[in-house]
């Protein structure tokens, strides 16, 4: 799926609110429970908090199991992009 597909890429300052991350986790859980990744490997985009850091991540799921959480390593911070305002790179 696209980058930050669960909350939407354009959330801007809403990424600074804990609810945005929590709602993304809830949406991911509902998709997994509904069997969205039962028969194939699915790549979801969402923010993931680890400690005090917020990461822009890809979460890979197959057979209702999270296989990998991959934080973005190079944030976009030029022109219209301000990812460094909300996220930290891995």
C-alpha positions in Angstrom: 0.0 0.0 0.0 1.0 3.7 -0.2 3.0 5.5 2.3 1.0 6.3 5.4 -2.1 4.9 3.8 -4.0 4.1 7.0 -4.1 7.7 8.5 -3.5 9.5 5.2 -0.3 11.2 4.2 -1.7 14.7 4.6 -2.5 14.6 8.4 0.3 17.1 9.0 0.1 18.3 12.7 -2.4 15.6 13.5 0.6 13.2 13.5 1.7 15.0 16.7 -1.5 13.8 18.4 -1.5 10.3 20.0 -5.0 9.6 18.6 -3.7 9.6 15.0 -1.3 6.7 15.8 -3.8 4.9 18.0 -6.5 5.0 15.4 -4.0 3.7 12.8 -3.2 0.8 15.1 -7.0 0.1 15.5 -7.5 0.2 11.8 -4.6 -2.2 11.2 -6.0 -4.6 13.8 -9.4 -4.5 12.1 -7.9 -5.3 8.7 -5.9 -8.2 10.1 -8.9 -9.6 12.0 -11.0 -9.3 8.8 -8.5 -11.5 7.0 -7.1 -8.8 4.7 -3.7 -10.6 4.8 -4.7 -14.2 5.1 -3.6 -15.5 1.7 -0.9 -12.9 0.7 1.7 -10.6 2.0 0.3 -7.2 2.6 2.2 -4.0 3.1 0.5 -1.3 5.2 1.7 2.3 5.8 1.2 3.9 9.2 2.9 5.9 11.9 4.5 3.7 14.7 5.6 5.1 18.1 8.5 3.5 19.8 9.4 5.1 23.1 9.3 8.9 22.5 10.0 8.6 18.8 7.4 8.5 16.0 8.4 6.7 12.8 6.8 6.6 9.3 6.6 2.8 8.8 5.7 0.0 6.5 4.1 -2.9 8.4 4.2 -6.3 6.6 1.5 -8.8 7.5 0.8 -12.3 6.4 -1.6 -14.9 7.8 -2.8 -12.5 10.5 0.8 -12.1 11.8 3.0 -8.9 11.7 6.2 -10.1 10.1 8.1 -6.8 9.9 7.9 -3.2 10.9 10.2 -1.1 8.6 10.8 2.5 9.6 11.6 5.0 6.9 15.3 5.8 6.8 15.4 9.0 4.7 12.7 11.6 5.4 11.4 14.0 2.8 12.1 17.6 4.0 12.3 19.7 0.9 9.8 21.9 -1.0 6.3 20.8 0.2 7.5 18.0 2.4 8.1 18.4 6.1 8.3 14.8 7.4 11.1 15.7 9.9 8.5 17.9 11.7 6.6 14.8 12.7 8.8 11.7 12.3 12.4 10.7 13.1 14.4 8.6 10.7 15.7 5.1 11.7 
